[in-house]
Amino acid sequence: MSSKNIVLHVADVSKRFGGLKALTDVDLSVAEGTVHAIIGPNGAGKSTLLNVCIGRIRPDQGHVVFAGTTLDQQRPHEINQLGVSRVFQTPEIFPDLSLLDNVMIPAFAKRDGAYRFHALQSVESESEIREAAEFHLGDVGLLERRHQLAGSLSRGDKRRLELAMCLIQKPKLLLLDEPTAGMSRHDTNMTIELLKRIKARGMTKVIIEHDMHVVFSLADRVSVLAQGRIIADGLPDEVRGNPKVKEAYLGEAHA
Ligand SMILES: Nc1ncnc2c1ncn2[C@@H]1O[C@H](COP(=O)(O)OP(=O)(O)OP(=O)(O)O)[C@@H](O)[C@H]1O
């Protein structure tokens, strides 16, 4: 690991679901300003690990430390307020509200600590938030559709909307669970370009991704999970050539 500041440290985390060991002794360090990809076959524990990082799942053992704060007792909205945002596999949007309202709500939440739409803010700050929402809708290519209802979007567009909902919070750490799932190749490439632009803004990202084109276009470092354990961790080219990684994926192909 480089000498850069570690912004996220997963230390010795284990999680069982009944008899199933979803995560076993997982250690992971994410350096500030980098894109860290987590890859692995289906059922490897990637989403569980992400959910541990945002406080949705409590580990049976181990800790997660974000920017010097141990997250053991923190609830999801408190972790969000510390500067962690996430894009889920299934977009969590407000289908009956416009795209613009969807992107404005998390900005109020970040500031006020709750999902209140008309909170105690002045009209001026509301107009600033609207401007920021329009900027981030532009970021994800949805500005022209800002007055449309979010429920009318395709699955790929809902994921881009959710990304804008994260970006407006200006997170220190952005966690992305398969950000290009359900997208056409064109939209996938647009998302890669967008994530590269965000990288230039210095935001640290952890990305779970099945699409190796996305992983190798973006990642500075790759960790590989298989059956709940980290089996490889390193630079993308090192991981690509690792025989254990090939075996884990071949095992899946032959399953
Ligand atoms: N809430 C739960 N209760 C019981 N088992 C669960 C739960 N969540 C996940 N699992 C199991 O834990 C294991 C890891 O699941 P997880 O979703 O973290 O894997 P993944 O690597 O994200 O898979 P995929 O790539 O298919 O999304 C799987 O065997 C899954 O069935």
The ligand as a Gaussian input file, in Angstrom:
#p B3LYP/6-31G(d) Opt

LIG

0 1
 N      -29.367000     -10.900000       4.420000
 C      -28.831000     -12.076000       4.088000
 N      -29.250000     -13.214000       4.668000
 C      -28.712000     -14.415000       4.347000
 N      -27.721000     -14.577000       3.444000
 C      -27.271000     -13.480000       2.833000
 C      -27.786000     -12.171000       3.112000
 N      -27.123000     -11.272000       2.335000
 C      -26.239000     -11.982000       1.618000
 N      -26.319000     -13.285000       1.911000
 C      -25.478000     -14.353000       1.368000
 O      -24.127000     -13.981000       1.617000
 C      -23.297000     -14.313000       0.520000
 C      -22.617000     -13.060000      -0.002000
 O      -23.601000     -12.253000      -0.638000
 P      -23.273000     -10.856000      -1.320000
 O      -24.568000     -10.320000      -1.862000
 O      -22.528000     -10.015000      -0.372000
 O      -22.323000     -11.303000      -2.507000
 P      -21.876000     -10.481000      -3.802000
 O      -20.433000     -10.755000      -3.990000
 O      -22.299000      -9.058000      -3.675000
 O      -22.723000     -11.205000      -4.936000
 P      -23.262000     -10.627000      -6.355000
 O      -22.046000     -10.353000      -7.191000
 O      -24.054000     -11.778000      -6.867000
 O      -24.084000      -9.415000      -6.058000
 C      -24.202000     -14.982000      -0.517000
 O      -24.106000     -16.380000      -0.361000
 C      -25.581000     -14.480000      -0.153000
 O      -26.581000     -15.411000      -0.531000

